[in-house]
C-alpha cells in the first residue's frame, strides 16, 4: 500500500505509473523557499516573502491547487513531500536527467517554436547550459529548430543523422571514455540549425538557417519561473 503512494508525488504523471506506481497526492514542494533572492535584493519586503511562501501551495494529482481561491484562500496552503524510497527509482529510470550522464549520449534536440505552450524553447537552452556547467562543453548537443512542430523531412533527416552517429560509435573500439567517443564520432553534418517552416519536405530543409539568424523562429527566452527557488540540500547519495 505504501508503494501505491508514489507517482504523482515525484513526477506528477499517470504515464509514469509503470515506473513509480500511483500517488494519491501531487507534486512535492515541501522545504522549498521561494523568493529568497528577491528578498535579498530588496525587490520584495519581508512580509511579501512570508505571504508568498505561505500561499504558494501545490497541485494535487487532479491539478487542484491547495491554496483555495481568491475569494476563500487557504493559509497556509499545504505542500506535499516526496517519499524517499521512491526517489532512487526516478534516477535509475532516467525520468530525471543528469548533465554529467547526458555527456555520454549523442543528443539531437528537435525543438519547434510553439509560442504559448508548455514545451517552451528555453528548455533546449537550459539543457545546453547544464551540459556546459557540468562538463565544460555541449559538444554532444545539437538543436534543430522549426516552426510549430518538426515536419516529416526534418524528423527523418535527424533520425538518419543519429543513426550514423551511433553506428560510428559502435565501430569505435578504442579505449577512449564514452564521452570522448560521442564527440569524436559525430558526423560532420550534425550541427545546430533552424527552419522558418516545419521542415515537411526536402525543399524546406534546403533553406536552413543558423540558430542566431533573426529569421529563426526559436528565441532563447527566459524561463517563466521568475520566482527564485531555493531547494533544501540533498542528503541522499542516491539522488546525486
C-alpha positions in Angstrom: 0.0 0.0 0.0 2.9 2.3 0.8 4.4 1.9 -2.7 1.0 2.7 -4.2 1.5 6.2 -3.0 4.2 7.1 -5.5 4.0 8.6 -8.9 2.4 12.0 -8.6 4.5 12.9 -5.6 7.6 12.7 -7.7 6.7 13.2 -11.4 3.0 14.1 -11.5 2.1 12.0 -14.5 -0.1 8.9 -14.8 2.1 7.9 -17.7 4.9 7.2 -15.3 2.8 4.9 -13.1 4.5 1.8 -14.5 7.8 3.0 -13.0 6.8 4.7 -9.7 3.2 3.4 -9.5 0.3 5.7 -8.4 0.3 8.6 -5.9 -2.7 9.8 -4.1 -1.4 13.4 -3.8 0.5 15.8 -6.0 3.9 17.2 -6.9 6.3 17.6 -3.9 7.3 21.1 -2.8 7.9 20.8 0.9 11.0 22.6 2.1 11.4 24.9 -0.9 11.9 28.5 -0.2 10.5 30.9 -2.9 11.6 34.5 -3.4 14.7 34.5 -1.3 16.9 36.2 -3.9 14.2 38.8 -4.5 14.1 39.4 -0.7 17.9 39.7 -0.5 17.9 42.1 -3.5 15.3 44.3 -1.8 12.8 43.6 -4.6 10.1 42.4 -2.1 9.6 43.1 1.6 9.8 40.5 4.4 6.0 40.5 4.6 5.7 39.8 0.9 8.3 37.0 1.3 6.3 35.4 4.0 3.0 35.8 2.2 4.5 34.2 -0.9 5.7 31.1 0.9 2.6 30.5 3.0 0.4 30.9 -0.1 2.3 29.2 -2.9 0.9 25.7 -2.0 0.9 22.9 -4.5 -1.2 21.0 -7.1 -2.9 17.7 -6.3 -2.8 14.8 -8.8 -6.1 16.1 -10.2 -4.4 19.5 -10.8 -6.4 21.2 -7.9 -4.4 23.9 -6.2 -4.2 23.6 -2.4 -4.4 27.4 -2.0 -8.1 27.6 -2.3 -9.4 30.5 -4.3 -9.0 34.3 -4.4 -12.3 34.6 -2.5 -11.5 32.0 0.1 -7.8 31.4 0.2 -6.3 28.6 2.3 -3.5 29.9 4.5 -1.1 28.3 4.8 -1.5 26.3 1.6 -0.4 22.8 2.1 2.5 21.2 0.1 3.5 17.6 -0.5 6.6 15.7 0.4 8.1 13.0 -1.9 8.6 9.5 -0.5 12.4 9.0 -0.1 12.2 5.3 -1.1 10.7 6.3 -4.5 13.4 8.9 -5.4 16.1 6.4 -6.4 13.6 4.9 -8.9 13.3 8.3 -10.6 17.1 8.5 -11.1 17.5 4.9 -12.1 14.7 5.1 -14.6 16.0 8.1 -16.4 13.0 10.3 -15.6 15.4 12.7 -14.0 18.3 13.6 -16.2 21.9 14.4 -15.0 24.1 16.6 -17.2 27.2 14.5 -16.3 25.5 11.4 -17.7 24.0 13.2 -20.7 27.5 13.8 -21.9 27.6 10.1 -22.6 24.9 10.1 -25.2 24.5 11.9 -28.6 21.7 14.5 -28.4 19.8 15.9 -31.4 17.1 18.2 -29.9 14.2 18.8 -32.3 12.7 22.0 -30.9 9.7 23.6 -32.6 8.6 27.1 -31.6 5.0 26.7 -30.3 4.5 30.0 -28.7 2.5 29.9 -25.5 2.9 26.2 -24.9 4.4 24.1 -22.1 7.0 22.8 -24.5 8.9 26.1 -24.4 12.1 26.9 -26.4 14.1 27.9 -23.3 14.2 24.2 -22.2 16.6 23.4 -25.0 18.9 26.2 -23.9 18.5 25.1 -20.3 19.7 21.6 -21.2 22.7 23.1 -23.0 23.6 25.3 -20.1 23.5 22.3 -17.7 25.8 20.4 -20.0 28.2 23.4 -20.1 28.1 23.7 -16.3 28.7 20.0 -15.7 31.2 19.2 -18.5 32.6 22.4 -19.7 31.0 22.0 -23.2 27.9 20.9 -25.0 29.7 19.1 -27.9 27.2 16.3 -27.9 24.1 18.5 -28.0 22.6 20.0 -31.2 19.4 21.9 -31.7 17.4 21.6 -34.9 14.7 24.2 -34.7 11.5 24.6 -36.6 8.1 26.3 -36.5 5.1 24.7 -34.8 6.3 21.1 -35.0 9.1 19.1 -36.6 8.0 18.0 -40.1 8.4 14.7 -41.7 11.6 15.5 -43.7 13.2 17.2 -40.7 12.4 14.2 -38.4 13.7 11.7 -41.0 16.9 13.7 -41.5 17.6 13.8 -37.8 16.9 10.1 -37.4 19.5 9.4 -40.2 22.0 11.7 -38.5 21.5 9.9 -35.2 21.8 6.5 -36.8 25.1 7.4 -38.5 26.4 8.9 -35.2 25.5 5.8 -33.1 26.9 3.5 -35.8 30.2 5.3 -35.8 30.4 5.0 -32.0 29.7 1.2 -32.3 32.6 0.8 -34.7 35.0 2.7 -32.3 36.9 0.0 -30.4 39.3 2.4 -28.8 39.8 2.7 -25.0 38.6 6.3 -25.0 36.0 7.3 -22.5 32.5 7.2 -23.9 32.2 11.0 -23.6 35.2 11.3 -26.0 33.7 8.7 -28.4 30.5 10.7 -28.5 32.3 13.8 -29.5 34.9 12.2 -31.8 32.4 10.2 -33.8 29.9 13.0 -34.6 29.2 13.2 -38.3 30.3 16.5 -39.8 26.8 17.4 -41.0 25.3 17.2 -37.5 25.1 20.8 -36.3 22.7 23.4 -34.9 20.2 24.5 -37.5 16.8 26.3 -37.8 14.0 26.4 -40.3 11.2 29.0 -40.7 8.9 26.2 -41.7 8.2 22.8 -40.1 10.7 21.1 -42.4 8.0 19.0 -44.0 9.9 18.4 -47.3 13.5 18.2 -48.5 12.9 21.5 -50.3 12.2 23.2 -47.0 15.3 21.6 -45.5 17.4 23.3 -48.2 16.6 26.7 -46.6 18.5 26.0 -43.3 19.3 29.0 -41.1 21.7 29.4 -38.1 20.1 29.5 -34.7 21.3 33.0 -34.3 19.6 34.2 -37.6 17.0 36.8 -36.8 14.6 34.9 -39.0 14.9 31.8 -36.9 11.6 31.3 -35.0 13.4 29.9 -32.0 14.1 32.6 -29.4 16.1 31.7 -26.2 13.5 33.4 -23.9 13.8 33.2 -20.2 12.0 30.6 -18.1 8.6 31.7 -16.9 9.6 30.7 -13.4 10.5 34.2 -12.4 10.5 33.5 -8.7 13.8 32.4 -7.3 13.6 29.0 -5.7 16.0 27.7 -3.0 15.8 23.9 -2.5 16.9 22.2 0.6 20.3 20.4 0.4 20.1 16.8 -0.8 21.2 14.3 1.8 20.7 11.0 -0.1 23.6 9.7 -2.1 21.1 8.0 -4.4 20.0 11.4 -5.6 23.4 12.6 -6.7 
